[in-house]
């Protein structure tokens, strides 16, 4: 759990640093360092921290799972589980039950071994795309003789946060993969260590790693809402009849602002409800780690979180529909082209992160959702096919962490393909969205000004 806490502290520190670096005085101080300036920016430090964690994760995978366990060799896993049974005084029946729950099917075995390769490739490809955005921002600022060329334009910064979201998912999915491997191979256990306590600790860390990634996703979706609001607030299709009338201009701007924020209420609702759910999930996971509160936490999870998960699936779909509809507006198209295709990867990852666990829980033996759906399969006479595709809880967790890495590669490939911007779209991302620009918009024809700081 300590590494997860470090992850939370690091990302919180980067958020605070990002907020501070939006101040021009802070940027002027940073630019005194000359060539070292880009390495002091929040986006560089964030990527550096994630890269270090990725390298460490890959080293752990290679050292322990690829080498020590010979690519998860079933015979070595069998030997380790036998030693656990002997060390914990399990009888033959209990030992076999443990082995059955931890069994890794051949297809899942191959998928999980292939997943880190996909994650690494996705991480590198996405870094290249984001580097191009930062490079363009720097070149444009130099052309405009900006005193702080390494400061990101506001809209471009939002885009980088949105598109950079899979970086967090890749790293944390890889960390989760390590945790569930440790459980299913038994590598976490050592003689003299309480098996149940260590098992709960590993599973709690697995869950906390994924919760960290999901929470960052809410931030990225919030940034999407901010980006769309920015374009709508500067709409060229809503203007006052008399540009010289200050009262009409103020009313027009107020109308734009209200239209901008009310049009993305589905997005903001998803973010707020999602954050509340994340806090609740983290609290329950923390309680499950403590033997004193484990039974209470499990009861809460079975009676409450399962139902909330179904409701949140609906909220996720509502958010996706809102994103699709808002992306079709003329103001968004004028500035970003086909925004639906550009943010397709973002919506895919949103759908995957929120709905995939629900789908897996439906086919996980012992899960409340599975118990509710099993009678339905019997009623409609497809129980034979339904039972054929079922997982144990451990297998479902391994499948989720493994598939996430592969899905992140698909998301990154889609993102790289559709985010080929023309000159007009690049200019739109570099335009000022400050109050000063609003004032100039009422006097000038285009209503925009290139960032100069």
N, C-alpha and C positions, 0 to 999 in steps of 0.2 A: 504493500500500500504506500510505502514511502516514496517510491519512484513516481506513483501517480500524483501524490501531493506535490512533489517537485514540478511535475508537469503543469499542474494547476497554478502554482506560484509563478512559474516561468511565463505562461501565457497571460496571466494577470499583469505581470510586470511589463510585458510587451504592449498590452493594451494601454497601460498608463503612459508608457514611453511614447506610444503613437499619439496619444492626446497631447502630450507636452510638445512633441515635435511639429504639431500643426501651428504652433506659435512662431511668428517670424523672428522674434528675439532669440528663441531657442535655435532656430536654423542658422541665424547669423553667427551664433557662438560655435555651432558645429562646423560651419564652413571656414572657420579660422584654422582648422586642422589640415586644410589643403587636401592632399591625395588620400588622407585617411578618412575624409568625411563620409564617403559612401559606406564604409565599414561600420560607421557609428549610427547609421539610420536604422529605424525600428524594423524595416522589412529585411535588411541584411542580417541583423541579429536574430530575427525570428527564424529565417532560413538556416542560419548557422546552428542554432539550437536543435532544430528538427533534424538537420543532417547528422549531427553528432549522435542523436538518439537512434536514427536510422542505422548508422554505421555500427553502433553498439548492438542493436537488435540483430543485424546480419551476422555479426561476429558470434553472438550467442547461438544463433541458428546453426551456423557452420560448425562451431566447436562442439556443441552438445547434441544436436539432432542429426546433422549430416555425418559427423565424424564419430562421436562417442556412441551413438545409437545406430550407426551405419545406415543412414537414411531411413530411420524408423523401422529397422529390421524386426519383423514379428517375433523371431526367436529371442532376440535380446529383450524385447518388451515382455515376453512371456517369462523370462528368467527374473526380470525385475519385479513383476507382479507376484511371482512365486515367493520371492524374498519378503515382499510386503505381507503376504498371507502368513508366512512363517513368523515374521517379526511382530505381527499384531494378533497372533493366536486365532486366526480365522479357521473355522472348520471347512471341510471340502465343499459343502454346499454354498456357504457364504463366499468362499474364495471364487467359485465358479460364477456366482452371481456378479461379483465385482468385475471379473474378467469380461463377462458378457456386456456389462454396461460400458466398459472402456474399450471394447473392440472397435478397431478402425477398419471399415470395409476397404477393399482394394481400390475402388474408384476414389474414395475420400482420402485414402493414403496418398495416391498420386496427385490429387488436386492440392492437398495441403503442402506437399513438397514443392509443387510448381508455383504456388501462390507468392512466396517471397520474391521470386524472379520477376513476376508481373508487377509487384509493388515497386521494386527498384527501378524497373524500366519506366513506369508511370511517373515516379518521382523525378527522374532525370528529365523526361520530356516536358513535364509541366514547368520545371525550373527554367528550361530554355525559353519557353513561351513568356514567362513572367519577366525574364531578363530582357527580352526584346521590348517589352512595355517600358521598363525602367530606363533602358538605353534611349528609347525615343523621347521619353520625358526629359532626360538630361540634355539631349541634343537640341530639343525645341527651346528649352530654357536658356541654353547658351546663345542660340540665335536671337532670342529676345533680350539678351544681356541681363538676365535675372541675377540678382545677388546670391540666390540660393538654388542653384541648378539641380541639386540632388533632392530637393523637396518635391514630393509627388503632387501633381494637380489633384484637386479634390475628387473629381469624378473618376479619374484614372486610378486613384487610390482605392476607391470603392470597388472598381472592377477587379483590381489585383486581389483584394480580400475575398471577393466572391469566387474568382477563378482559382485562387490558391487554397480553397477549402479542402480539396482532396489530399493535399500534402499532410494535413493533420490525420485524415482518415487512414492514409497509407501507413504512417508510422504507428498509430495506435492500434490498427488492425494487426500489424505485425507483432506488436507487443502482446496483444490478446492471443495471437496464435501461439506464441511462446508459452504463455500461461496454460492454455488448454492442452498443449503438447506435454507440458510438465506433469499434468494430472493424468493424461491417458497413457503415458509411458511409465508413470510412477517415479520419474526422475527427481521429483521434489522431496521424496521420502528418504530419510536416513534412520538407521537403527537408533532407538531411544526417543524418536520424535513422534508425537501424537498424530496419527494419520488423519483423523477427522478434522482436527484444528488446522493442519497445514492444507488440507483439501479445501476447507472453507476459505482460507486466506488466498489461495491461488484463484479460486473462482470469483472471489470478491474483487481481486485485482483485475481479473479479466473483464468483469462488468464495469469497473471504474474506468478502465482504459477506454472502453467504447463510449461510456457516458461523456468523457472528456471530448471525444471527437464530435459527438452529437451536439453538445453544448456549443462548440465552435460553429457548427452548422447554423445554429440559430442566429449567431452574429452575422454570418455571411448572408443569410436571407434578409436580415434587417438592412444590411448594406444594399441589397437589391431594391428594397423599398425606398431607401434614400435616393438611389440613382434614378429610379422612375419618377419620384417626387420632384427631383431637380429638373428633369426634362419637362414635366407638366407645369411646373411653376414658371418656367420661361417659355411657355407655349406662344408661338407666333400666330396661332389661329384664334386666340382669344385676346382681343384688343378693345379699348374704349373707343367710342365714336369720336370723341374730341380729345386728341392726345395732349392738348395744351391745358386741359382742365385737370388740376391736381386732384380734386375730389373724385372725379371719374377714374383717374389712373389708380388711385388708392383702392377704390372699389373693385376695379378690374384685377388688381394684384391680389386682393383678398379672395376674390372668386377663384382665381387660379390656385391659390394656396389651399383653399378648402376642397377644391376638386381634386388636387393632387393627393391630399391625405385621405380623403374618403374613398378614393378609388382603389386603395391598397389596404383596406381594413382587414381583408382576409389574410394578407401576409403578416401584418402586425399581430393579429389575433393568434396566428400560428406560433409566432415568436414568443409572445407572452405566455401562452398556455404551455408551450414546449419548455420554457425555462422553469416554470413551476413544476412541471412533471419531472424534469431533470433533477431538481432539488429534492423532490420526493423520492425518486429512484435512488439517488446517492445516499440519502438518509437510511432507506431500507437496506441497501447493500452494506452500509456501515454497521447496522444493527445485526445483520445476519452473520457478520464476522465474529461478533461477541456471543459466546455460548449462552450467556445469561438471557439475552434477548432474541436468540435465534428462532425459537418457536413462535414468538409473537410476530417477528418480522416475516416469517414464512406465511403465517396466517393472513397478515395484511396483504402480502404479495398475491396470495391465491384469491382473496376475496375482493381486492380493490384494484390492484395494478392491472390485472388481466382485463377487467371491465374498462378501465381508463385507457388501456392500450387500444381497444376496439374503437372507443370514442375518438382517440387521438388520430387513428387511421383516417377517420372521416375528416377531421380538421386538416390533416395533411393533404388529402385530395382537394379540399376546398382551397387551400393555399395554392396548390398547383394550378387549379382552374383560374384563380385570380391572376397568377403569374402569366398564364397563357393569354388571357383576355387583355391585360394591361399592355402586354408586348405587341398587341395588334394595333394600338393607337398610333395615329399619324405622327405625333411628336416623337415617339420612341423609334418608329421606323426611319424618320428623317435623320436621326442622330446615330442610330446603330445598325440600320439595315434590317435584316430579318432577325429580330431579337429573340424570337421563339427558338430558332435554331442555335443562336449563340448561347442561350442559357439552357439548352437541352440537357447538357451534361449536368448542370446544377440541379435541374428538376429530377433527373434520373437518380442522382445520389440522394436527393431528398426522399424520393420514393423508396429507394433501396434501404436506407438507414432506418426508416420508420415502419415500413410494411413487411420487409423481409423477416424480421424476428417474429412477427405475428403469423406469417405463413409457416415458418418452421415450428412454431409452438403448436400449430394445428395438427402437425404430424409427429409430435414428440409424445411418446407414450408416458402417461402419468400427468401430463400437463392438463389443467382444467379445460382449456379450449379443445384439446383432443378428446377429453371425456365427453364434452358436449356435442362434438361432431360425430363421434363414433356411432351413436344411435341413428343419426341421420343417414349414415352410409348403409346401415343395416336396413333401414326403412326403404331405401331406394335400390337395394340389392347390388351395391358396388363395394361391399366391405372387403371382398377378396383383394381388389385392386388398392383399396385404401390402406389395408394392413401391410401390403407389400412395400409401401413407401413410408415407413415409420422409422423414427430415430429414438435412441436414448437421449437423455438430456445432454450428456457429454458430446455425443455425436452431432447433435444440433448446434451446439456451441462451436465445435470445430468446423462444421460446414459453414456457419455464418462468418467466422473470422477468415476462413480460406477464400470463400467466394467474394468477400469484400475487397481483397487485394486484386483479384481478377477484374471485378467490376470497376474498381478505380482506374485500371488501365483502359478499359473501354470508355469510361467517362473522360479521361484525359485525351484519348485519341479523338473523340468527338469534339472536345473543346478546341484542340489544336487545329482541327480541320475547319471549323466554322469561324474561328476568331482570326481571320485574315482581313484586316481593316483597310479600307481605302483612305485617301487623304482627308476627305470630308468627315469620316467617322473619327479619325484620329484628332482632327481639329475640335470636334464636338466634345471629346473627352478632356481636352486641354482648356476648355473655356471656363472663365470665372463664374462662380455661382454665388458670389458674395452679395451683400446688400449694396455695395458700390455699383456692381454691375446692374442691379435692378434700377438704381437711380439713373444710370446712363441709358438704360433701355428705353426709358420714357422720352428721352431726348434724341436718341439716335435711331437709325432705321433698323439695324440688325439686332440690337438688344443684347449683344455679347461683347466680351473683351477677352483677349488672350491673357492667361496668367502671367504676371510679371514678378511674382515673388513666390 
